[in-house]
Amino acid sequence: MANTGIIGIEKVSANLNKQLVKIKGQSLAGLIKAAAYLRVDMEKTPPIVPADTGNLRQSWTVIPNKTAEGFGVIFGFTANYAFWVHENVGAHFKRPGSGAKFLEKALERNHDEILRIVQQNVKL
């Protein structure tokens, strides 16, 4: 994950990245599958992604990325207001179950599952 300037999510993603780097033989497919799992979880486990028009939800993107360790993925929402919505803790969103910090909370609760998915897709 890229440096976002968001303290909570940076801490969560840094911890996850430390664990991911330790997985030898990880595949790009495993990282993409883990990102897809995360995206599905943000639609079913609160806080889910807020929605008004659906643009934010549809802006989810996963981009393969070359890293010092070999490769990785950059993922997140590309809507220009995604940061505001994610960090707007006091907001009352229209969509039932939705709320701020949806990506950060999804990363926290799915930490072990993300590692499991990447591990299952190791290239030997």
C-alpha positions as a printed Julia matrix, in Angstrom:
124×3 Matrix{Float64}:
   0.0     0.0    0.0
   1.12    3.53  -0.69
   1.73    6.19   1.94
  -1.64    7.88   2.42
  -1.02   10.48   5.12
  -3.76    8.82   7.21
  -2.25    7.78  10.53
  -4.67    4.95  11.45
  -4.58    3.25   8.1
  -0.82    3.73   7.76
  -0.26    1.83  11.01
  -2.59   -0.99   9.97
  -1.12   -1.28   6.47
   2.49   -1.08   7.72
   1.85   -4.0   10.07
   0.22   -6.02   7.29
   3.03   -5.2    4.85
   5.65   -6.43   7.37
   3.89   -9.78   7.46
   3.37   -9.98   3.7
   7.06   -9.39   2.95
   7.88  -12.48   5.04
   5.87  -14.75   2.73
   8.37  -16.23   0.32
   7.16  -17.03  -3.17
   4.08  -14.83  -2.92
   2.29  -14.36  -6.2
   0.68  -11.33  -7.73
  -2.46  -13.44  -8.11
  -2.54  -13.99  -4.34
  -2.25  -10.28  -3.64
  -5.01   -9.47  -6.11
  -7.26  -12.18  -4.63
  -6.65  -10.77  -1.14
  -7.58   -7.27  -2.34
 -10.76   -8.68  -3.94
 -11.64  -10.45  -0.68
 -11.16   -7.18   1.18
 -13.44   -5.36  -1.25
 -16.23   -7.91  -0.84
 -15.91   -7.71   2.95
 -16.37   -3.92   2.85
 -19.8    -4.54   1.32
 -21.04   -6.93   3.99
 -19.3    -6.2    7.31
 -19.89   -2.83   9.01
 -18.69   -0.27   8.65
 -19.47   -0.82   4.99
 -18.6     1.63   2.23
 -21.0     4.58   2.31
 -23.05    5.12  -0.82
 -25.09    7.97  -2.18
 -24.74    7.68  -5.94
 -22.49    4.58  -5.91
 -19.51    6.41  -7.42
 -17.27    5.84  -4.39
 -18.04    2.12  -4.28
 -17.39    1.8   -8.02
 -14.06    3.62  -7.78
 -12.3     0.66  -6.08
  -9.04    0.01  -7.91
  -6.25   -2.58  -7.64
  -3.0    -1.78  -9.44
   0.01   -4.14  -9.7
   3.11   -2.34  -8.44
   6.85   -3.03  -8.7
   8.51   -2.84  -5.27
  11.98   -3.33  -3.81
  10.81   -6.79  -2.67
   9.63   -7.68  -6.17
   6.01   -6.67  -6.62
   2.92   -5.66  -4.75
  -0.45   -4.08  -5.27
  -1.79   -0.62  -4.64
  -5.49   -0.63  -3.87
  -8.12    1.79  -2.73
 -10.85    4.12  -3.85
 -10.08    6.68  -6.55
 -13.11    8.96  -6.14
 -11.73   12.42  -5.36
 -13.74   12.58  -2.12
 -12.84    9.08  -0.85
 -10.41   10.48   1.75
 -13.04   12.83   3.16
 -15.66   10.08   3.41
 -13.2     7.61   4.96
 -12.05   10.07   7.62
 -15.42   11.71   8.39
 -15.97    9.97  11.72
 -18.85   12.21  12.82
 -20.88   11.79   9.63
 -24.23   10.03   9.46
 -24.27    8.25   6.13
 -27.5     7.27   4.36
 -26.59    3.65   3.65
 -27.46    1.41   6.63
 -24.34   -0.08   8.21
 -21.99    2.33   6.47
 -19.48    4.49   8.25
 -16.13    6.16   8.28
 -12.88    4.18   8.44
 -14.41    1.41   6.3
 -11.09    0.51   4.62
  -9.03    0.77   7.79
 -11.45   -1.43   9.75
 -11.61   -3.97   6.9
  -7.81   -4.22   6.89
  -7.75   -4.7   10.66
 -10.41   -7.39  10.82
  -9.12   -9.27   7.75
  -5.41   -9.18   8.56
  -5.12  -12.93   9.1
  -7.39  -13.8    6.16
  -5.33  -11.61   3.8
  -2.16  -13.4    4.89
  -3.89  -16.78   4.46
  -5.05  -15.93   0.93
  -1.57  -14.77  -0.12
   0.01  -17.86   1.49
  -2.43  -20.16  -0.37
  -1.31  -18.64  -3.66
   2.45  -19.01  -3.16
   4.42  -19.98  -6.26
   6.78  -22.85  -5.48
